[in-house]
């Protein structure tokens, strides 16, 4: 059904002739301006039943968007990250990634499709010519802008088409929840994990190179040995996370050269155990100067004195290295007498 088939009395009133149209060129207007073509009325402009159908279509698209957003959130909670499914012709794909992509794509697409269908079928499509004006707006122009805005809002039918307005607001409200749910990918909350390591009373100190428990005789004066907790193996699932907190430096200093009283009490025959993790940005410390008992972080040159409680003597690190209290068990192996009494790693004290 076209506008030509509709009686003139049913057609909306025209908004006037083309603004500033000049049909014939003259000295003042050297180029002829034929004006705008006659306006073609849409079926929705003259048939309220057609307009209602368009309204229901737009509302349906917005509703599908809301359902897709809910599906996105449900997929994030339901599917395990390791689960895969067969999707023809893609083959085996991650169930989580596929469901998230499909539901979020549908949610965004249907909002856009609903807005486009709304604009093309229900909003005013009358073309209006306007004169160019200076960039700086005069009071009259500002008044006209506000008037045009009110007129546009009126012509959009957002006030009259309550079904569209309600479903659109619902869709736009739910879609941002997809981004909120994605925050789960930042990982689980640390809880107390940063405050504890695998070290505990009775855990043997195992040489990182030989994978054998250490005896006091294995640590020579002036040497640097790296150790890990008993039972932690490289093929373990959480090895990297655990070793990043539990890695130890073992050095042997003549007891009379140890300046810090607590350090001496927590050592065994001059053997001291300190965290290998620099308190600046978490780099592994690996350089030891046996004459001064200083260790150097290779990343930013933070320097710690292992003969004086591993205090910072140079560089950007803000805290001394945590010390692990050690002893010897009945079999003559070095063992931990507990966990670190303070969290290891960079800037923990400022963070939490």
C-alpha positions in Angstrom: 0.0 0.0 0.0 1.6 3.3 -1.1 0.7 6.9 -0.2 -0.7 7.4 -3.7 -3.5 4.9 -2.8 -4.5 6.8 0.3 -7.2 9.5 0.2 -5.7 13.0 0.7 -7.8 13.7 3.8 -6.0 10.8 5.5 -2.5 12.1 4.7 -0.6 14.2 7.3 -0.4 17.9 6.6 2.7 18.9 4.6 5.3 20.9 6.4 5.4 23.6 3.7 7.3 24.2 0.5 11.0 23.8 0.2 12.8 26.5 2.2 14.6 29.1 0.0 13.9 27.2 -3.3 14.7 29.2 -6.4 13.4 27.6 -9.6 15.1 30.0 -12.1 18.7 31.3 -11.9 19.1 35.1 -11.8 21.8 37.6 -10.8 21.2 37.2 -7.1 21.0 33.4 -7.3 23.2 32.2 -10.2 22.4 28.6 -9.5 18.8 27.3 -9.7 17.6 25.5 -6.6 14.8 23.1 -7.4 14.0 22.5 -3.8 13.3 19.1 -2.2 11.4 16.4 -4.0 7.8 15.8 -2.9 7.6 13.9 0.4 6.6 10.2 0.1 4.5 9.1 3.1 5.1 5.7 4.7 2.4 3.3 5.5 3.1 3.8 9.2 2.3 7.6 8.8 -1.2 6.9 7.7 -2.1 3.5 9.2 -2.0 3.2 12.9 -2.2 -0.6 12.7 1.0 -0.6 10.6 2.6 1.7 13.2 1.6 -0.6 16.0 3.2 -3.5 14.1 6.4 -1.6 13.8 6.3 -0.7 17.4 5.9 -4.3 18.4 8.8 -5.3 16.1 11.1 -2.7 17.7 10.0 -3.8 21.2 10.6 -7.5 20.2 14.2 -6.6 19.1 14.9 -4.8 22.4 13.4 -7.7 24.3 15.6 -10.2 22.5 18.6 -8.0 23.4 17.6 -8.2 27.1 17.3 -12.0 26.9 20.6 -12.3 25.1 22.3 -10.3 27.8 20.8 -12.6 30.4 22.1 -15.5 28.3 25.6 -13.9 28.3 25.6 -13.7 32.1 24.3 -17.2 32.4 26.9 -18.6 30.0 29.7 -16.9 32.0 28.5 -18.7 35.1 27.5 -22.0 33.6 30.3 -23.1 31.2 33.7 -24.2 32.5 36.6 -22.5 30.9 38.0 -25.8 29.7 34.8 -27.2 28.2 34.7 -27.5 24.4 31.8 -28.3 22.0 31.6 -29.2 18.3 30.1 -26.5 16.2 29.8 -27.1 12.5 31.6 -25.8 10.5 34.0 -24.4 13.1 34.9 -27.7 14.7 35.7 -28.0 18.3 35.6 -24.6 20.0 35.5 -23.3 23.6 31.9 -23.5 24.8 32.4 -20.4 27.0 33.9 -18.3 24.3 31.3 -19.3 21.7 28.4 -18.7 24.0 29.7 -15.3 25.1 30.4 -14.2 21.6 27.0 -15.3 20.2 24.9 -13.8 23.1 26.8 -10.5 23.3 26.6 -10.2 19.5 22.9 -10.7 19.5 22.4 -8.3 22.4 24.3 -5.5 20.6 22.9 -6.2 17.1 19.3 -6.3 18.2 19.7 -2.9 20.0 21.1 -1.4 16.8 18.5 -3.1 14.6 15.7 -1.9 16.8 16.9 1.6 16.8 17.3 1.6 12.9 13.8 0.1 12.5 12.3 2.6 14.9 14.0 5.5 13.0 12.9 4.2 9.5 9.3 3.4 10.3 8.1 5.6 13.2 10.3 8.6 13.5 9.7 11.6 11.2 11.4 11.3 7.9 10.5 14.7 6.5 13.6 16.5 5.0 14.0 20.1 6.0 16.4 22.6 4.4 18.0 25.1 6.7 20.3 28.1 6.1 23.9 27.9 7.1 24.8 30.0 10.0 28.0 31.1 11.9 29.5 28.6 14.2 28.9 30.9 17.2 25.3 30.4 18.2 23.2 33.4 18.8 20.4 33.4 21.4 17.9 33.0 18.6 19.8 29.9 17.3 20.0 28.4 20.8 16.2 28.8 21.2 15.7 27.2 17.8 18.0 24.3 18.8 16.0 23.6 21.9 12.8 24.0 20.0 14.1 21.5 17.3 15.1 19.1 20.0 11.7 19.2 21.6 10.1 18.8 18.2 12.4 15.9 17.4 11.6 14.2 20.7 7.9 14.7 19.9 8.3 13.3 16.3 10.3 10.3 17.6 7.1 9.2 19.4 9.2 8.1 22.4 6.6 9.7 24.7 3.7 8.1 23.0 5.2 4.7 22.2 5.5 3.5 25.7 6.2 -0.1 24.7 9.3 0.9 22.7 10.5 3.3 25.4 10.2 0.7 28.2 11.9 -2.1 26.2 14.7 0.2 25.0 15.5 1.4 28.5 15.5 -2.3 29.6 17.9 -3.3 26.9 20.3 -0.4 27.4 20.2 -1.1 31.2 21.1 -4.7 30.9 23.8 -4.6 28.2 26.4 -2.9 30.5 26.0 -5.8 32.9 28.0 -7.8 30.4 31.0 -5.7 31.1 30.5 -6.0 34.9 30.4 -9.8 34.6 33.6 -9.8 32.6 35.4 -8.5 35.7 35.4 -12.1 36.9 38.2 -12.7 34.4 40.5 -10.6 36.6 40.8 -13.7 38.7 39.7 -14.8 42.1 40.0 -12.5 45.1 43.4 -12.9 46.8 41.9 -13.3 50.2 44.8 -14.4 52.5 46.9 -16.0 49.7 49.4 -13.1 49.6 50.0 -13.4 53.4 51.1 -17.1 53.3 53.4 -19.4 51.4 54.0 -23.1 51.3 56.6 -22.9 54.1 55.5 -24.3 57.4 57.1 -26.0 60.4 59.0 -29.1 59.5 59.2 -28.4 55.7 62.6 -29.3 54.4 64.7 -26.9 52.4 65.3 -28.5 48.9 68.1 -27.4 46.6 66.6 -25.9 43.4 69.4 -27.3 41.3 69.8 -30.8 42.6 66.2 -31.3 44.0 67.7 -32.8 47.1 67.2 -31.7 50.8 69.9 -29.5 52.1 72.2 -30.3 55.0 74.2 -27.6 56.8 77.4 -29.1 55.3 76.0 -28.4 51.8 76.1 -24.6 52.4 79.6 -23.2 52.3 80.6 -19.8 53.7 80.3 -17.2 50.9 78.1 -19.4 48.7 74.6 -18.6 47.5 72.1 -21.4 47.2 68.5 -21.3 46.1 65.9 -23.4 47.8 62.2 -24.4 47.5 59.8 -26.1 49.9 59.7 -29.9 50.1 57.0 -31.3 47.9 56.9 -28.5 45.4 57.7 -29.8 41.9 58.0 -28.0 38.6 55.3 -30.1 36.9 52.7 -29.1 39.6 49.8 -27.1 38.3 50.4 -24.1 40.6 54.2 -24.2 40.6 54.9 -20.8 39.2 52.4 -19.1 41.6 53.9 -20.9 44.6 57.5 -20.5 43.8 57.0 -16.8 43.2 56.2 -16.6 46.9 58.3 -19.3 48.4 61.7 -19.1 46.6 64.6 -18.8 49.1 68.2 -17.5 49.1 70.4 -19.5 51.4 73.8 -18.1 52.5 76.3 -18.9 55.2 77.8 -16.0 57.2 80.2 -16.3 60.1 78.0 -15.9 63.1 80.2 -13.1 64.5 79.6 -11.1 61.2 75.8 -11.1 61.6 74.8 -7.7 63.0 71.1 -8.2 63.5 70.1 -10.1 66.7 66.9 -11.6 65.3 68.7 -12.7 62.1 71.2 -14.6 64.2 68.5 -16.2 66.3 66.6 -17.3 63.2 69.7 -18.8 61.5 71.5 -22.1 62.1 75.3 -21.9 62.5 75.3 -18.8 60.4 73.1 -20.2 57.7 70.3 -17.6 56.9 67.3 -18.0 54.6 65.8 -14.9 53.0 63.0 -14.5 50.4 64.5 -14.3 46.9 61.7 -12.0 45.7 62.7 -8.3 45.6 60.4 -6.0 47.5 60.5 -3.4 44.7 58.7 -5.0 41.7 59.1 -8.7 42.5 62.2 -9.6 40.4 64.2 -12.7 41.5 67.4 -11.7 43.3 70.5 -13.6 42.1 73.7 -11.6 42.6 75.6 -12.1 45.8 78.8 -10.4 47.0 80.4 -12.6 49.6 82.9 -10.0 51.0 80.2 -7.5 51.9 77.2 -10.0 52.2 75.2 -7.8 49.9 72.7 -9.1 47.4 71.7 -7.1 44.3 68.5 -7.2 42.3 69.4 -7.2 38.6 66.3 -5.3 37.5 66.7 -2.0 39.3 69.8 -2.5 41.4 68.1 -2.6 44.8 70.8 -3.8 47.2 70.2 -5.6 50.5 72.6 -6.3 53.4 72.1 -10.0 54.4 74.3 -9.5 57.4 72.1 -6.8 58.8 68.5 -8.1 58.5 68.5 -7.8 54.7 67.8 -4.1 55.0 67.8 -1.9 51.9 71.1 0.0 51.5 70.6 1.2 47.9 67.9 1.4 45.2 64.1 1.8 45.0 63.0 -1.1 47.2 61.1 0.1 50.1 61.4 -2.8 52.6 63.9 -5.4 53.8 63.6 -9.0 52.5 61.5 -11.2 54.7 63.6 -13.9 56.6 62.5 -17.5 57.1 63.4 -19.0 60.5 65.2 -22.3 60.0 66.7 -25.2 62.0 67.9 -28.8 61.6 65.7 -31.9 62.1 66.7 -35.2 63.7 68.0 -36.5 60.4 70.4 -33.5 60.0 68.5 -31.7 57.2 67.7 -28.0 57.2 64.0 -27.4 57.8 61.7 -24.4 58.2 60.4 -23.6 61.7 57.3 -21.8 60.3 56.2 -19.5 57.5 57.4 -16.0 56.8 56.1 -13.6 59.4 55.4 -10.9 56.8 54.2 -11.2 53.2 56.8 -11.5 50.5 56.9 -9.6 47.3 56.7 -6.0 46.1 54.9 -3.1 47.8 52.4 -5.4 49.6 52.3 -3.1 52.6 51.1 -0.2 50.5 48.6 -2.3 48.7 46.8 -4.0 51.5 
